[in-house]
Amino acid sequence: MVPRPLSNSSVIRVVAPSGAFDRERFNRGLECLERVGVKPRYDESIFSRERYLAGSDEIRLAGVRAALADPEADALWFARGGYGAGRIVGRLEPWPGKWLVGFSAATAFHLAASGAGVCSVHGANITTLDSWTAEHRAELFAMLTGELRAQLFEGTAQGTPGAAKGVLRGGNLTVLA
């Protein structure tokens, strides 16, 4: 299932189920979201710290659960990757039909969304969004708004000749393993 397209009235819940992050980079990423017209929201608990994590497992899990349950939220977007998401993903309820955007540790959440039959986007975290080129950010938002329906991945196959067709699941190799 492809979640409903985002629009300029869409609410994006920013979650921090992994590592602690730099507030300045976070704010620049929020500005990127605001420039395209979506409405980012977050709970102040995402700024919690416990060693290298954005708070304890309980704080991070509660933040994600609240975002998933928010009836106004159309998407969840990772503030940052890093380690930690895999520690809480198994304690989540089934994935609702909301977009998920992020990379690195977000891979654990992408697998949960995929297991529920929901498409997600392995893309920039909030803290890396401003470092993407304008062209790449536009492509990302085009996917989320439904303007870009599919991406074609082409390459030269190594090994056995022939054609292959199937679902592409990607992400952080360490998390996938």
Contacts in CASP RR format, 6 or more apart in sequence:
PFRMAT RR
TARGET T0000
AUTHOR 0000-0000-0000
METHOD contacts of the structure
MODEL  1
MVPRPLSNSSVIRVVAPSGAFDRERFNRGLECLERVGVKPRYDESIFSRE
RYLAGSDEIRLAGVRAALADPEADALWFARGGYGAGRIVGRLEPWPGKWL
VGFSAATAFHLAASGAGVCSVHGANITTLDSWTAEHRAELFAMLTGELRA
QLFEGTAQGTPGAAKGVLRGGNLTVLA
1 97 0 8 1.000
1 117 0 8 1.000
1 118 0 8 1.000
1 119 0 8 1.000
2 119 0 8 1.000
3 74 0 8 1.000
3 75 0 8 1.000
3 97 0 8 1.000
3 98 0 8 1.000
3 99 0 8 1.000
3 118 0 8 1.000
3 119 0 8 1.000
4 74 0 8 1.000
5 144 0 8 1.000
5 145 0 8 1.000
5 146 0 8 1.000
6 12 0 8 1.000
6 38 0 8 1.000
6 74 0 8 1.000
6 75 0 8 1.000
6 99 0 8 1.000
6 141 0 8 1.000
6 144 0 8 1.000
6 145 0 8 1.000
7 145 0 8 1.000
8 36 0 8 1.000
8 37 0 8 1.000
8 38 0 8 1.000
9 39 0 8 1.000
10 38 0 8 1.000
10 39 0 8 1.000
10 74 0 8 1.000
10 75 0 8 1.000
11 38 0 8 1.000
11 39 0 8 1.000
11 40 0 8 1.000
11 41 0 8 1.000
11 70 0 8 1.000
11 72 0 8 1.000
11 73 0 8 1.000
11 74 0 8 1.000
11 75 0 8 1.000
12 33 0 8 1.000
12 38 0 8 1.000
12 39 0 8 1.000
12 40 0 8 1.000
12 41 0 8 1.000
12 73 0 8 1.000
12 74 0 8 1.000
12 75 0 8 1.000
12 76 0 8 1.000
12 77 0 8 1.000
13 40 0 8 1.000
13 41 0 8 1.000
13 42 0 8 1.000
13 66 0 8 1.000
13 67 0 8 1.000
13 70 0 8 1.000
13 73 0 8 1.000
13 75 0 8 1.000
13 76 0 8 1.000
13 77 0 8 1.000
14 30 0 8 1.000
14 40 0 8 1.000
14 41 0 8 1.000
14 42 0 8 1.000
14 46 0 8 1.000
14 76 0 8 1.000
14 77 0 8 1.000
14 78 0 8 1.000
14 79 0 8 1.000
14 126 0 8 1.000
15 42 0 8 1.000
15 46 0 8 1.000
15 60 0 8 1.000
15 63 0 8 1.000
15 64 0 8 1.000
15 67 0 8 1.000
15 76 0 8 1.000
15 77 0 8 1.000
15 78 0 8 1.000
15 79 0 8 1.000
16 42 0 8 1.000
16 46 0 8 1.000
16 47 0 8 1.000
16 54 0 8 1.000
16 55 0 8 1.000
16 60 0 8 1.000
16 78 0 8 1.000
16 79 0 8 1.000
16 80 0 8 1.000
17 54 0 8 1.000
17 60 0 8 1.000
17 61 0 8 1.000
17 63 0 8 1.000
17 64 0 8 1.000
17 78 0 8 1.000
17 84 0 8 1.000
17 85 0 8 1.000
17 86 0 8 1.000
17 88 0 8 1.000
17 89 0 8 1.000
17 105 0 8 1.000
17 109 0 8 1.000
18 53 0 8 1.000
18 54 0 8 1.000
18 60 0 8 1.000
18 78 0 8 1.000
18 80 0 8 1.000
18 81 0 8 1.000
18 82 0 8 1.000
18 83 0 8 1.000
18 84 0 8 1.000
18 85 0 8 1.000
18 104 0 8 1.000
18 105 0 8 1.000
18 106 0 8 1.000
19 52 0 8 1.000
19 53 0 8 1.000
19 54 0 8 1.000
19 80 0 8 1.000
19 81 0 8 1.000
19 82 0 8 1.000
19 83 0 8 1.000
19 84 0 8 1.000
19 105 0 8 1.000
20 48 0 8 1.000
20 49 0 8 1.000
20 52 0 8 1.000
20 53 0 8 1.000
20 54 0 8 1.000
20 55 0 8 1.000
20 80 0 8 1.000
21 54 0 8 1.000
21 79 0 8 1.000
21 80 0 8 1.000
21 127 0 8 1.000
22 127 0 8 1.000
23 47 0 8 1.000
25 127 0 8 1.000
25 128 0 8 1.000
25 130 0 8 1.000
26 79 0 8 1.000
26 80 0 8 1.000
26 126 0 8 1.000
26 127 0 8 1.000
28 129 0 8 1.000
28 130 0 8 1.000
29 126 0 8 1.000
29 127 0 8 1.000
29 129 0 8 1.000
29 130 0 8 1.000
30 40 0 8 1.000
30 126 0 8 1.000
31 130 0 8 1.000
32 129 0 8 1.000
32 130 0 8 1.000
32 137 0 8 1.000
33 40 0 8 1.000
33 77 0 8 1.000
33 126 0 8 1.000
33 129 0 8 1.000
34 40 0 8 1.000
36 141 0 8 1.000
40 77 0 8 1.000
40 126 0 8 1.000
41 70 0 8 1.000
41 73 0 8 1.000
42 79 0 8 1.000
43 63 0 8 1.000
43 66 0 8 1.000
43 67 0 8 1.000
45 55 0 8 1.000
45 59 0 8 1.000
45 62 0 8 1.000
45 63 0 8 1.000
46 54 0 8 1.000
46 63 0 8 1.000
46 79 0 8 1.000
47 54 0 8 1.000
48 54 0 8 1.000
48 55 0 8 1.000
48 56 0 8 1.000
48 59 0 8 1.000
48 60 0 8 1.000
49 55 0 8 1.000
50 56 0 8 1.000
50 59 0 8 1.000
52 83 0 8 1.000
53 60 0 8 1.000
53 83 0 8 1.000
53 84 0 8 1.000
54 60 0 8 1.000
54 79 0 8 1.000
54 80 0 8 1.000
57 87 0 8 1.000
57 88 0 8 1.000
60 84 0 8 1.000
60 88 0 8 1.000
61 88 0 8 1.000
61 91 0 8 1.000
61 92 0 8 1.000
64 76 0 8 1.000
64 88 0 8 1.000
64 92 0 8 1.000
65 92 0 8 1.000
65 93 0 8 1.000
67 73 0 8 1.000
67 76 0 8 1.000
68 76 0 8 1.000
68 92 0 8 1.000
68 93 0 8 1.000
68 95 0 8 1.000
68 96 0 8 1.000
68 98 0 8 1.000
73 98 0 8 1.000
74 98 0 8 1.000
74 99 0 8 1.000
75 98 0 8 1.000
75 99 0 8 1.000
75 100 0 8 1.000
75 101 0 8 1.000
75 144 0 8 1.000
76 98 0 8 1.000
76 99 0 8 1.000
76 100 0 8 1.000
76 101 0 8 1.000
76 109 0 8 1.000
77 100 0 8 1.000
77 101 0 8 1.000
77 102 0 8 1.000
77 125 0 8 1.000
77 126 0 8 1.000
78 85 0 8 1.000
78 100 0 8 1.000
78 101 0 8 1.000
78 102 0 8 1.000
78 103 0 8 1.000
78 104 0 8 1.000
78 105 0 8 1.000
78 106 0 8 1.000
78 109 0 8 1.000
78 125 0 8 1.000
78 126 0 8 1.000
79 125 0 8 1.000
79 126 0 8 1.000
79 127 0 8 1.000
80 104 0 8 1.000
80 125 0 8 1.000
80 126 0 8 1.000
80 127 0 8 1.000
81 102 0 8 1.000
81 103 0 8 1.000
81 104 0 8 1.000
81 105 0 8 1.000
81 106 0 8 1.000
81 125 0 8 1.000
82 104 0 8 1.000
82 105 0 8 1.000
83 105 0 8 1.000
84 105 0 8 1.000
85 105 0 8 1.000
85 106 0 8 1.000
85 107 0 8 1.000
85 108 0 8 1.000
85 109 0 8 1.000
85 175 0 8 1.000
86 105 0 8 1.000
86 108 0 8 1.000
86 175 0 8 1.000
89 108 0 8 1.000
89 109 0 8 1.000
89 111 0 8 1.000
89 112 0 8 1.000
90 112 0 8 1.000
92 112 0 8 1.000
94 116 0 8 1.000
95 112 0 8 1.000
95 113 0 8 1.000
95 115 0 8 1.000
95 116 0 8 1.000
95 117 0 8 1.000
95 118 0 8 1.000
96 118 0 8 1.000
97 116 0 8 1.000
97 118 0 8 1.000
98 118 0 8 1.000
99 119 0 8 1.000
99 120 0 8 1.000
99 121 0 8 1.000
99 144 0 8 1.000
100 106 0 8 1.000
100 109 0 8 1.000
100 110 0 8 1.000
100 113 0 8 1.000
100 118 0 8 1.000
100 120 0 8 1.000
100 121 0 8 1.000
101 120 0 8 1.000
101 121 0 8 1.000
101 123 0 8 1.000
101 124 0 8 1.000
101 140 0 8 1.000
101 144 0 8 1.000
102 110 0 8 1.000
102 121 0 8 1.000
102 122 0 8 1.000
102 123 0 8 1.000
102 124 0 8 1.000
102 125 0 8 1.000
103 122 0 8 1.000
103 123 0 8 1.000
103 124 0 8 1.000
103 125 0 8 1.000
103 128 0 8 1.000
103 171 0 8 1.000
103 172 0 8 1.000
104 125 0 8 1.000
104 172 0 8 1.000
104 175 0 8 1.000
105 172 0 8 1.000
105 175 0 8 1.000
106 122 0 8 1.000
106 125 0 8 1.000
107 122 0 8 1.000
107 170 0 8 1.000
107 171 0 8 1.000
107 172 0 8 1.000
107 175 0 8 1.000
107 176 0 8 1.000
108 175 0 8 1.000
109 120 0 8 1.000
110 120 0 8 1.000
110 122 0 8 1.000
110 169 0 8 1.000
110 170 0 8 1.000
110 171 0 8 1.000
111 169 0 8 1.000
111 175 0 8 1.000
111 176 0 8 1.000
113 119 0 8 1.000
113 120 0 8 1.000
114 120 0 8 1.000
114 169 0 8 1.000
121 140 0 8 1.000
121 143 0 8 1.000
121 144 0 8 1.000
122 170 0 8 1.000
122 171 0 8 1.000
123 140 0 8 1.000
124 131 0 8 1.000
124 132 0 8 1.000
124 137 0 8 1.000
124 140 0 8 1.000
129 137 0 8 1.000
132 140 0 8 1.000
139 148 0 8 1.000
142 148 0 8 1.000
143 151 0 8 1.000
153 168 0 8 1.000
157 164 0 8 1.000
169 176 0 8 1.000
170 176 0 8 1.000
END
